[in-house]
Amino acid sequence: MTPPLPSDAPRCIRADSREPSGYREALGERRASLLLTDPPYCLLTRRRKGGDLRDPRAHKKIDQNPIVRFETVRDYRAFSEAWLTRALAHLTPDAPLVIWTNLLGKEPILTAARALGYPHLRGEFTWGKRTTDKNANEQTLRVYEVALVIARTPEPVLAPGDLPTVWAVVGGYDDDGDAARWGSHPHHKPFSVVEPLVRTYSRPGETVLDPFAGSGSLPAAALRLGRQTACLEIEPEWAERVTHRLRETVAAYPPPPNGT
Ligand SMILES: C[S@@+](CC[C@H](N)C(=O)[O-])C[C@H]1O[C@@H](n2cnc3c(N)ncnc32)[C@H](O)[C@@H]1O
């Protein structure tokens, strides 16, 4: 039997990110210094000519296929507005938003963020995902998703001695074997892809908010790098899996004694 969690152990709250209760449970009075999240992508419902769903199974058992589909881009825009409105209320005023999306989702997310007081797209962080195409002489990369980096203010100008901001990374779907261990979520992100985002947009000890935890790649990466996490996930099976993953991460990468 799994031992009970100590009350301060990180956990994933089973909640709908469009509702206020999950944020209150995850954060209490704390505010997060970074929103780093991977909401459902802007994937539209696939229908046959007569109007029937092309893939009804995907709408039934979300644990086997945690993909949400939207009837129209307008619906996706409304969804983005709903969860962003809730999440932004729990951030510090200068917290950046780092939001993963597929290419069709970029415009609705940027529009929603702009309307809520975050007008500056500082850049797009691109994941060049290694494909399995075999060719002795070249490697094909596939760009399916990017992380939009959005803020209230423009990107600060770098001083000559500053390191450059990382805007692209190359990696396979499961380079470190974590996806296979934690349910093979279709939108899993390997640590090497998440690491530059956590390091660039937060400091050790700060709290990183992820209202769409999935299999927990983003909060697990944040914990591993000495940040605190607050996360939500609507599907109970995935939320429970993330709680176990976070507990293992803390055991493997204990936070420094002074919390920073
Ligand atoms: C793109 S996936 C996240 C994948 C995650 N980054 C990972 O590495 O596994 C989006 C997740 O959001 C969850 N979700 C969908 N609608 C939600 C909602 N309204 N509130 C909270 N979670 C939701 C889905 O169940 C899915 O697991």
The ligand as a Gaussian input file, in Angstrom:
#p B3LYP/6-31G(d) Opt

LIG

0 1
 C       -1.472000      18.873000     -23.319000
 S       -1.896000      17.875000     -21.967000
 C       -0.596000      18.167000     -20.795000
 C        0.570000      17.217000     -20.985000
 C        1.668000      17.382000     -19.954000
 N        2.456000      18.580000     -20.195000
 C        2.585000      16.188000     -19.898000
 O        3.810000      16.364000     -20.020000
 O        2.091000      15.068000     -19.743000
 C       -3.277000      18.700000     -21.284000
 C       -3.889000      18.050000     -20.060000
 O       -4.909000      18.915000     -19.562000
 C       -5.965000      18.132000     -19.022000
 N       -7.174000      18.982000     -19.044000
 C       -8.048000      19.172000     -20.057000
 N       -8.997000      20.068000     -19.713000
 C       -8.695000      20.453000     -18.440000
 C       -9.295000      21.381000     -17.532000
 N      -10.390000      22.085000     -17.872000
 N       -8.721000      21.551000     -16.323000
 C       -7.608000      20.843000     -15.956000
 N       -7.009000      19.957000     -16.784000
 C       -7.544000      19.769000     -18.005000
 C       -6.034000      16.898000     -19.925000
 O       -6.615000      15.816000     -19.232000
 C       -4.556000      16.703000     -20.286000
 O       -3.959000      15.730000     -19.439000

